């Protein structure tokens, strides 16, 4: 009958939208994983040791003449 075909078509349309939504959800999860991976890479690159700058030696202060020995 005609209503069986109509029901079949409506079911197919609903299944198609459901499948598209599932694929979109999967793609979104994959993109989130990639973004997390990229942020970890940039953090790791920022944590690498920087070359140390040369610091002049500290000067020793003379002891105060008022200090008791």
N, C-alpha and C positions, 0 to 999 in steps of 0.2 A: 504494500500500500504506500501511498504518498507520504504518510506521516512517518513510516519507518525510514524512508530515505531522508526525510528532513531531520529526524533524530540522529541518523547515522552521520549526516553532514555536520550537524551541530556538535556531535561528539568528536568528530575529526578536528574541527576548528578548536575546540577546547583542549584536545590533546596536543595540538600544534602549539598553542600558546603556553601550555604547561611545559612542553619540551624546551621551547625558546627561553622560558624563565629559568629552567634548570641550567641550561647552557650559560646563560648570562650570569647566574650565581657562581657557577664554576669558574668562569673567566674572571669574575671579580675576586674570587679567592686567590687565583693564580697571580693576579696583579698585586694584591696585598702582600703575598709572599715575596714577589720580586722587589717591591718597595722596601720591605723589611730588610731583605738581603742587601740592597743598595745602601741603606742607612747604616747597616753594620759595617760594610766595607769602608764607608767614609769615616766612621768612628775609629776603625782600626788604623786607617791611614793617618788620622790625626793623633793617634796615641804613639806612633813611632817615635823613637828617641831623636831629638833634635841635637845637632852638634853643639857641644858646650862652648860658650863664649869664654875667652881668656879673662880671668879676673886678676887684678893686681893683688899682690900679697898684702895681708892685713898688717898694719903698723902696730907694734907693741907700744902701749902707753907706759910712760914712766910712772913709777909708784909715787903716790902723794907724799910730800915731806912730812905731813902731819900724822901719818900713819905710824902707830906704835909697832915696834918689832918684838 
